[in-house]
Amino acid sequence: MPHGVDQPFWGNRIAALGVGPRPVPRSELSAQSSATALRTALTDNGMRERATLLGEQIADEDGITNAIEIFDRNFGRCGSELAKQRAHCPGTTPGVLRIFVVRASCRTSG
């Protein structure tokens, strides 16, 4: 049940990939439409199998490295600074915001 911003896009993307039911627009939201979407998500074995495979693919990705490579292609490289900054982020995924902070720091310091 997407409510705003990017949720309708991602809801439609999930449905297009066959890993979840189509999103229920707010104008169609009811107990019945919610129950139908939940029932589909919980009982559709093909959907479950596709979602499992997609989850495995996502788990195998190195999203932070991919994001950094995209950033570098578009905004320039910063050499070994990346390795130093990543070493200071143990145990958690730094996320895109931290990448931008690292990159901004790199670009202003050298």
LUMMIRO-466313 format. One record per residue (C-alpha): y, x, z. Coordinates in pm, 1 decimal. Each point is the difference from the previous one (the first is absolute). Layout:
N
         v         u         w
         Y         X         Z
...
end
This chain:
110
         v         u         w
       0.0       0.0       0.0
     282.7     223.3    -123.5
     339.4     -64.0     153.0
     237.0     237.2    -173.6
     102.6     341.5    -125.5
    -306.4     168.5    -157.0
    -267.7    -229.4     146.3
     -25.0    -228.7    -307.8
     -46.0     304.8    -224.8
    -276.4     149.7     213.2
    -167.1    -338.2      51.7
     -15.5     -46.4    -376.6
    -122.9     357.1     -45.8
    -282.6     -59.4     249.6
    -100.6    -317.1    -184.2
      19.4     175.4    -339.9
    -233.0     271.8     128.2
    -240.9    -267.1     121.6
       1.7     129.1     357.0
     167.6    -303.1     157.2
      91.8    -359.1     -76.1
     321.1     -83.6    -184.8
     295.8     -13.8     234.7
     106.9    -345.0     113.1
     370.0     -51.0     -77.1
     203.5    -133.2     289.8
      64.5    -320.3    -196.0
    -377.3     -63.8     -11.8
     -76.1     108.8     356.1
    -205.7    -251.1     195.2
    -294.7      -2.7     234.2
    -224.7     -77.0    -297.2
     135.7     278.4    -226.6
     -20.4     250.2     286.8
    -356.9    -103.4      81.0
     -99.9      25.4    -366.5
     146.9     351.1     -33.3
    -166.5     115.0     322.8
    -332.6    -155.5     -98.9
      14.9     178.3    -336.0
      83.5     334.0     163.1
    -284.4     -35.7     248.7
    -275.9    -137.0    -224.9
      48.9     144.4    -349.9
    -258.5     280.4     -15.6
     135.3     141.4    -328.0
     345.6      21.0     153.9
    -145.4     173.2     304.4
    -185.3     254.0    -215.9
     312.3      75.2    -207.6
     209.6      33.0     316.4
    -255.3     240.3     149.3
       3.8     217.0    -313.7
     379.7      -1.4     -12.7
      15.1      91.6     368.8
    -228.6     296.3     -63.5
     217.7     116.1    -290.5
     314.0     -25.5     212.5
    -166.1     184.9     288.8
     -87.8     285.1    -237.6
     360.0      40.4    -116.8
     238.1     253.4     147.1
     301.0    -229.0     -13.0
     240.7     238.0     170.5
     -79.0     283.4    -241.1
      31.5    -238.9    -295.0
     336.7    -126.2     127.5
     123.6     356.0      49.8
    -109.6      99.9    -350.9
     184.5    -301.1    -145.7
     306.0      86.7     207.7
     -15.5     362.7    -114.8
     -33.5     -98.7    -366.6
     311.0    -214.0      28.2
     216.2     193.4     246.5
    -111.5     364.5      -4.7
    -232.4     222.3     197.5
      38.2     162.8     336.2
    -281.9     258.9      15.7
    -172.4      75.9     326.8
     237.3    -219.8     202.1
    -233.9    -292.6     -66.0
    -295.3     174.5     164.8
     212.8      92.7     302.0
     128.3    -356.7      39.2
    -345.7    -157.1     -40.1
    -133.4     231.8     269.6
     245.2    -160.5     243.6
    -138.9    -351.4     -58.9
    -353.5      16.3     144.1
    -201.6    -314.4      44.3
     231.1    -244.7    -176.7
      85.5     -77.6    -355.9
     359.5     117.2     -46.8
      88.5    -281.2    -238.3
     251.0     -10.1    -277.7
     305.0      10.4     226.9
    -111.2     328.3     153.1
     -62.8     137.1    -350.0
     357.7     -76.9     -92.9
     124.9     159.7     322.0
    -210.2     310.9     -66.1
     120.1      17.4    -356.8
     364.1     -57.5      91.9
     -25.0     271.7     261.9
    -156.1     234.9    -253.9
     258.2     -64.7    -263.6
     294.3      51.5     234.2
    -139.5     313.0     162.8
     -81.6     202.0    -304.0
end
